[in-house]
Amino acid sequence: MNSPERHLHIISFDVPFPPNYGGVIDVFFKVKALHAKGIKVHLHCFQYGREKAPVLAQYCEVVHYYQRNVAKSQLFMKQPYIVISRNSDELLQNLLQDEYPILFEGLHTCNILADERLKDRFKVVRTHNIEHDYYQNLAKVEANIFKKYYFYNEASKLETFELILQNAQIIAAISRNDTAYLDSKYKNAFYIPAFHSNEQVHINPGRGNFTFYHGNLAIGENNEAALYLVNEVYSHMKVPLIIAGSRPTSDLRNAVAKKNHITLISDLTTKQIHQLINDAHINVLPTFQPTGIKLKLLSALYNGRFAVVNPMMVENTGLEMLCDIAPTPAELRQKITALMETDFRASDIKTREKILYENFSNSVNVQKLIDLIFSTGKGLFPQF
């Protein structure tokens, strides 16, 4: 006897293709993994700057697009800009055509979470960050006074708006730390690790001859990390460093121009970034934004040799034993210098495979999500 079809609405804050930045990577590979398990996905995408993506039809029953309202007047509303700009009556009407469960991707999409017409629906919110913490940290590293004010103002609104999560049956948090925080407040949070593009570990044993950092360099936290490497770590050593990412700031360009052993490359394709991850001897990945989980770290661990990080990048992720952790510039230099003389061995690859396949497999983690949504829910498996 065939099992009944299982349908799921997913509301995405952006068009999740191409999967080329953090949040949409999680959405796209989650949709793909759900499809592989036989779930009929009804995808709803807010659109602002990205084209409609016909490829999504391969993994979805239907794909709806809604124009995001990015008018500046939205900045003066009581609700956070990232939420109120994703308001759509058409979306709500489409959801009301059936009784399927609804997965809200990020606090961004939760404008209708408390709507009375959805009170009897099973609602799951996928959180990618503790958003008010994320925006406060963006404000701290932002030089532009107007953007800084926007980030602080948005953080305050997001902290208040977060209480809407009490209307969800389940919160699917992306990190252990986020799960602990959200469960302490709402008593319904579960840890579902990030979905990503990596299905197999692909690492070359032996040695490379350079170190590598990558990220969207227009984002304050990535610019800060890159400047930290240039000015405080590599200014005192001659190990080659390649920094890659889109839209590097003038501050970063100027800092790199003074260093012959540091190369800055902008606007590479995802394939080119992956090749550099694979070729590098060390992926050096500090962060000063302790929220969510950094998908670039997972990419480095699946595809690259050594990973040197600061504690904020890896703390309580389950990935600590796969990285070399250095909290200070001096310790980073020491780790990097030692590892440049060390081969990456077949046994190191086996360790990666064991931990990553057990804890960060899309197939394993999507089954956890499916069980939460379509089975008895809480109590099926440990939260963290």
URDA-V11249 format. One line per field, one symbol per residue. ss: DSSP state (2 for helix, 1 for strand, 0 for the rest). phi: phi as a letter, one per 20 degrees, with the letter a starting at -180 (. if undefined). psi: psi as a letter, one per 20 degrees, with the letter a starting at -180 (. if undefined). Layout:
# URDA-V11249
ss: ???
phi: ???
psi: ???
This chain:
# URDA-V11249
ss: 000001111111000000000222222222222222001111111110000002222200011111100002222200002222000022222220000011111022222200022200001111100022222222222000222222222222222222222220011110022222222222001110000000000000010000111100000222222222222222220000111100000222222220000111100002222222222001111000000000222222222001111022220000022201100022222222222000010222222222222220022222222222220000000000
phi: .ffffddbecddfbfebfecbgffffffffgfffgfenfeedecdedaodfgcgffffdcfbcdccffeegfgffeffffgfeffddbffgffffefbdffcdeenggeegdgefgfdfeeeccdeeebeffffffffffdeeffffgfgfffffffffffgffffeefcddeecfffffffffedmbdcecgfebeedcfccefncdcbdbcbrfffegfffffffgffeddefdbdffcddcrelfffgfgfffgecfedddcdlefgffffffgfefeceecebccedlcefffgffffccffcdcegffcgmendgfecedcecgfffffffffffdcfeeffffffggfffffdcfgffffffffffeddengnfbgfb
psi: ppqqqpqpppopirokpqmjrfghgggghggghgghjjpopopppppniqqqnhhhhhiqgqpqppppnkphhhhjrhqqgighilpohggghhhiiajqqpopoqhhjjhjhjphijhjqopppopirnhhgghghghhjphphghgggggghgghhgghhiiiiiqhppnqirgghggghhhgikkqqoorqqriphqpnpprcqajrrppqroiipghhgggghggghhfiijrjpppppqrqlqrhggghghhiohjppppqlqrhghghhhghhqhpoomqqknlqbqohhggghhhirdqoprrhhhipkijjgiiqppoirgghggggggghijpqprhhhgggggggghhhkphgghhhggghhgibicpihqqg.
